[in-house]
Amino acid sequence: MFGIFARDHDVARLTFFGLFALQHRGQESAGIAVADEGQITVVKDMGLVSRVFDERALAGLTGQAAIGHVRYSTTGGTSWQNAQPLVRSHGGVTVAVGHNGNLVNADELRRELGAAGTRFQGTSDTDVIAALIAAGASEGLDAAVRRAVSRIRGAYSVTVLTPHALYAFRDPYGVRPLALGDLHGSPVVASESCAFDIIGARFVREIEPGEIVVADEHGLRSERFGLSGARPALDIFEFIYFARPDSRLYGRTLADCRVEMGRRLAREAPAVADAVIPVPESGVPAAIGYANESGIPYAEGLVKNRYVYRTFIEPDREQRRLGVRMKLNPVRSMIEGKRLVVVDDSIVRGTTTSRLVELLWEAGAREIHLRISSPPVVCPSYYGIDTARRQDLIAADAGVDEVRRRIDATTLGYLSLEGLQESIGLPADLFTREAFTCEYPIPVPGEPAMSKTRFEPKTGTLG
C-alpha cells in the first residue's frame, strides 16, 4: 500500500512510483485512487503496475491526495471485483480503501452487514472494512474510522482515502508493516520504507500498532486505539522473505539481518562444496553470509528473468510450478560437475523448491546441499500470507529427511528458530512466529473458517 497527501505534487505519479517499489508484495492487481476537490477517481485492473498504468491513465488522475495498492490475495479470489482500492459510497460520502492483512472476524461482520442491507462488491475481507467505514461516514469520517477499528479483528494495515483526507491505521498487534514518511513537508505512508526512497521522501517512523494517522488540509495528526492483551507482533516472515532487503523494520535494515542469517546457517548446517549459489533474489543476502562464513566461493549459478515475479505468491500451484522455469535458468558452466550449496529463504509448499532442484540436476550438478535461512514452516498462517491449509505445507507432516527426499536434494539444512531470532537481534516477543510454532497471538476461528475462498459463491458468479 502507498498513500500521500500533497496538494503541490503529482500525487498519482508519485503513487505509481511507490507501487513500483512495492510490486514484490503483490502481483495480481494494481490500483490508484485520487481525491480531487471532493471527488474520488479510481483506476485499477488485473496485473502488474506497469500493465495497469501508462501516461494516459496517470494524466487522468489529478488531485491533492492518493492511495495505491498491489494485491496478493489471502481472502477472496483473483478477480477484478477484489482489486483494490475498493470504493464505497454511503449517505453522499465516498471512501476508497486499501488493505494488507487478514481479518479473523470477517465472516461475522459480513453476515451482520448483509442483514442490514449491505451488498458486497467482491469476496475479500477488505470489502468488510470499506463497508463499515462507509456506513458511518455520514456522522463524520473520524468517528467512522474509529468505529471500524473497534469492530475488526485480525491483521490489518489500512489506507483510507476520503474526499478531503488520507487515513492510515494499523492493527493493535502490528502484524503487517506500515511506515510514515515525509516528502518536502507532505505526509506519505507505505507498507515499506523502500517506497519512500524511490520518490525522494524521508523515512520518519513506523506507524505504531494500534495507531490511526490522519493527513488533511490542517496537517498531520494521530491517535491511538488499544486492545486488552495486545502486544507488538510483527510477522517474522517480513524479515525472512516478504519485505525488500533495502527496507527497514524495527530499526533494522533487512539485508543486514539476512546476511547474518546466512552466517549462522553456515555454522549450524555446514557442507563440503565447491560453490554457494543463491536462489535469486530473496536468497541472495543469506547466500552471501553463508559463503563469507564458510569460505566456500559465492557464485551466481541461477539467472533470474527480472520480468517474472515471485512464484510463492502466485495464486495457484500450477502457476507456481510453471513460474519456476520462466523465472530461473541455470548457468550450466557454474553447475555442471559441482557440489553446490543452494541457499533459499524458506520452503513453504515445496512446489517451487522441488522444481528448482530438478533444474539443477538437469544442469549437471554433482551434489545439491539445500540450505534454508529459516526454520521449517509447519503451521498455517492466517495473518496475510496464503498458507491457510496445513495440508499444503510440505514440512507439516514430514521431518527434515523426508522433506529432503521429497525435493530430491543431497542434504537439507534449516536455520534454527533460535538462530533466526539471534540474527535479527530483537526479542521474540516482538513478533508472531506462528508458521514455526503454531502459537497465534490473535485467536483464529480455525482452518475452515479462514479459507481463502470462503466468500466465493458456489455458482462461480458474484451475487
N, C-alpha and C positions, 0 to 999 in steps of 0.2 A: 504494500500500500504506500501511497505517496499523497501528500496534501500540502497546499500552500495558500496563504492569504497575502496578496501583494498587488495593490492597485496599480502600481507603476511598472509592472513586469508582464511579460507574455506568459501568463500562468499555464496555459495549455501546453506550450512548447517546453517549458521547464518540467512540467509533469511528464511529458513524453520522454525527456531525457532521464528523469528519475526512474521511470518504469523500465527503461533500458538497463539501468544498473541493477534493478530488482528482478530481471527476467528469469534468473535462476530459481526464483521462488514459485514460479507457476508459468506454464506454457499453454494452457488450454484455451484461455481467452484473455482479452485485454480491453480496458475501457477507461475513458476520461469523462468526468462531469465538470462543467464550468458554471459558476454563478455570475450573472451579469445583470445588475440593477433589478433584482427581484425575480429574475427568470433563471431556471436551471436547464442547461442543454447537455445531453449525454450522447457520446458516440462510443459504441462498443461492438465487438464482434468476436468470433472464434479465431484462435490462432495467436501468433506472436505479435508483439508490439509493432514490429516493422511491417507486418502484413496488414494490421488493422488501421494504421495511421500513415498518411502521407501529407504532403504540403497542403493539398486541397482540404483534407479533413481538419487539419490543425488551423487553417485560416478561418474556418467557420466557428472556432471555439474561442471566443473572447470574453473577458470578464475580469473580476477582481480576485476570484478565488477558484480553486480547482482541487479535485481529488482524482486519483488514478488507482487502478487495480490490475494485477495479473493473477489469474486463478489457477489454483491447484486444488482439485475437488476432494473434499473429505466428507461432505454431506450433500447429496444431490448429484445427479449425473452430469455428464459433459454435454451441455446444451446451451443454446443462445439465451434461453429464459433464465438460466442460472449465471450468465456472465454478469460481472459487476463493473461499475457501481449499479446497484439496484435503486430504482426511483419509485417513490410512493407519494401520492398526494391525498390530503385529507383536510377538510374544512378550509380549503383555499390555500393551504400551505404545502409546498413540495420539498421533499428531502431526498438526497442521494446518499447511499450507504455502501461502504466497502468494509470487508471483514476478513481477518485472518484468525483461524482457530476452529473450535468445535464446541457447540453448546451441548450440555448434558441433559437439559430440560426442555429441548425444543419440541418434543412430542406433546408434552403437557401444555405448553404455551400455544402451540399451533391449534390444538383442539379448542382451547379457550377462545382464541381469537376467531376461529372458524365459527364457533357457536354464536359469537357476537356479530357475525356477518362479514368478516374479512374474507376476501377472495385472494388466494395466493397466486403470484405470478409464476413461480417455479417450485423447485423441490429442495432448496437449500435452507439451512438454518439462518442464513443472512436475511432471508425474507421475513423471518420472525422478528429480528431486531428492527428492520425497517418498518414493519407494521406497528410495532409497539411505539416507536418514536413518532410516526406519522399520526397515530391515533390520538396522541396527547398534544400534538403541535399547536392546536388552536388555543390552548391555555398557556402557551409560552414554550419556546424550544428548550430553554434551560431546564424547566420542570419536566418536559417530556423526556429529555436525555436522562435526568436523574431517576425518573420513574422506570425507564427501560433498564438501567443498570441495576436497579433494585429487584428486578424480576428475573433477569437472565442469569444462568449459572453455567460455568464451564470455562473454557479457554477462549478469550476474545481480545484482540486488539482491533479497534474500530475507528474508522474515519466517517464523519457525517458532514455533508455539505448542505447548508440551508441557503435560502436566497441572500442572506446577509452575513453569514458567519461560517466558520470551519470549526468543527468539534473533533477531538481525538481522545479516546479513552482506552484504558487497559484493565483487564480483569484484576481482582484483588490478589491473585497469585502471580501475575505477570508471566504467564506461561509462554506466550509468544512475544517477541520483542517489539518495541515501538520507541522511536527516538525523536527528540526535538532539536531542530537546527535553526540557524539564523542566516538569512540572505540579505545583507546590507540593511538590516533593521526590520525585515519582514519574516514572520514565523513560517517554518517549514517542518513537516512531520514525515517520517518514513519508517518502514519496517526495519531498515538497517542504515547505519551511518554512511555506507558506501554511496548511497543515493545523494547525499549532500555533496560529496566530493565532485561528482560529475557536473554539478551546476555551480560550483564555487561557493557553496554555503558552508557555514561554520557549524560543527557539531557543538551543541550546547550541553545536553544531558539526555539520559534516558527518561522517558515518561515513566513515572513510578507506578508500580502495581496499585490499582485502586485510585487512579488519578484521572480527572477529566480536565483537559486543556481546551480553552476556547479562544479563538482569534477572530476579531471583528474590527470595525472602524475605531473602536475605543482602545484597541491594543490587545495584549495577551493576558489572560487570567487563568487560574486553575483552582480546582477544589478537589478534596479527597472524599472518597466513599469507602467505607470499611465493610468487612465481613468477619464475624466472630470466628476465630480459629484459623484464619487465612495466614499464610506465611509466603515469602518470596519463593517461587518455584519455577524458574525459567527452565524450559525444556532443554536438557543437556545435549540433545541432538543438534541444537543450534551451534554448539561448539564443535561437534563432530563432523557435521555434514551440511546442514541446511544453509547457514549464513555464509556469505562470501568471506574468504580469508582476510581481506583488507578491511572488514568491518570490525567494530569494537563493541563488546558487550561486557558489562560489569567491570569496565575499565581495562579489559584485556584485548589485545589485538589477536584475532583468532589464528592467524598464520603462525604466530609465535607459539601458541598453545599446541597447535597441530604438529609443528616440528618437534616439540617436546614429547608429544605422544609417540612419535616415531622413535625417538631416542630410547624411551622407556620400553617400547615394544622390542627393540633390538636387544635390550638386556633381559627381558622376560622370555622372549621366544627367538633365541639366536638360530642361525642357519649357516651352513657352509655353502657358499655360492660364488658365482662369477660376476653377477651384476644385481643391483637393486633397481627395479623398474616400478614406476607408479602407475596406477590406473588414473588417467587424467580425467578431470583436472582435480577433483576433490582429494585424491590420494597423494598429490604431489608434495605438500609440506611434510606429511608423515614419512614419505619415502626419503626425502632429503635428510630428515632426522635419523632415520634407520641407517642410511648409508654413512652419515657422519659418525654415528656411534659405533657401528660395526666395522668400519674401514673397508667395506665392500664397495666397489665403484658404482656410482649412480649412472644410470643410462635411461634415455627415453626410448623404450622399446615399443611403445604404443603411440600411434599418431591419432589425434582426435580431429574429426571433422567438426570444426567450430560452428557450423551451421545446423548441427543436430544437438538437441539439448538433453537434459538429464533423463536417463532411462528409468530410474527408480520412480519418478513421479509421472511417468506416462500412465494413462488411465486404465490400461488392461494388460494382461500377461503377454498376449501375442505382440502387442506394440512394443513392450519392453524387450522381448526376445529378438525381434527384427531390428530394433533400435541399436542393439549392440554392434551388429555388422555395419550399420550405417554410421555409427558413432566412432568406432575404434578400428584401426587397422594395424596389424603387427609389422614391425620393421624386421624382416627376416634376418638380415645380416647381424643384428644385435641379439637375436634369439636363438638361431639355429645352433644346436650342439651345446648350448649354455645351461648352466644351473642358475635358475632365476629365483630371487626373492621378489615377489609381486605384492606391492603394498596397496591396500584399499582402505577406505574409511569404515565400511560396515558391510555385513551380509544380512539382508532382510528376508526376502523370499527365496533367494538363491538362483533365480532365473538368469539374471544378468551375469552373476559370477560363474555359473556353470558354462555358459556360452563363451565367456571370456577365456576360461581355462581351455576350452575346446579349441579356440582360435590359436592359443599359444602352442598347444600340442601340434596343431596342423602346421605351424610355422617352424617346427623342428626343435622345440625346447627339449632339453635333456632331463631336467627336473624342474618342477614348479612348486616352490615353497611359498604358499599364500600366507600373508601376514595382515591382520586386520587391526586397525588402530582404535578399536572399541571392543567391549565385551560382546558375547553372543546375544542377539535380540531374541528373547524368549517369551515376551508378553506383548499383547496388543497395545497400541497407543490410541487413545480416544481424544487427544487434545490438539488435533490439527495435522496429524500425519496419517496417511491412508494405510494403516496396518491394523484395522479393527477386527480382524479374524485371526484367532490363534492358529488355525489350520493352515494359514498362508505363510507362516514363519518357519523357515527350514530348521532352525535350531530349537523350536518349541518342544519337540518330542525326540530330539536327537542330540547325543553328546558330540564332542569335538571330532572324534574319529569317524563317527557315522556321517557327519556333515562333510568331512574331508572325502569320504568315499563317494558321497552323492555328487560332489562337484568335481571329483576326479583329480584332486591335487596330490602331489607327492607328500607334503606335510601341510598342516594348517595350525596357525597360532593366533590367538586373540590377545589384545591388551586387557589386563585385569581391570575390574571396576576401581580398585584402589589406585592402580597406575594411571587410569584415566583422570580420576579426581586430582591426583597429585600433579599431573601435567597441566591442568587448568589452574591450579594454585588457589582454589577457593573452596570453602566448606561445602560438604554435600547437602547441608540443609538449605542452601540457596537454590536448589534445583529440584525438578522432578526427573526421576530416573526410571520411570515405570517400565520402559522397554526392557530393562535389565533386571529389575527387582520385583515387578508386579505389585508395587506399592503405589497407590493412586492418591495424591493429595486432595484431589477433587473427587468426591464419590461419584461413581458412574452407575447407571441402571443395569448394566450387563451388556454382553456382546450383541444379542439380537436387537435390543433397543437402541444400539448405537450403529446399526448397519448403515453404510453409506447410502443405500438405495431405499431406505425405509419409507420415504415420502414419494417415491416414484409410483405413478398409477399403474395398476396391474394390466390395464389395456395397452400401455405403452404410449398413451397420448395424455397431454395435460388437460385436466378438467378445471 
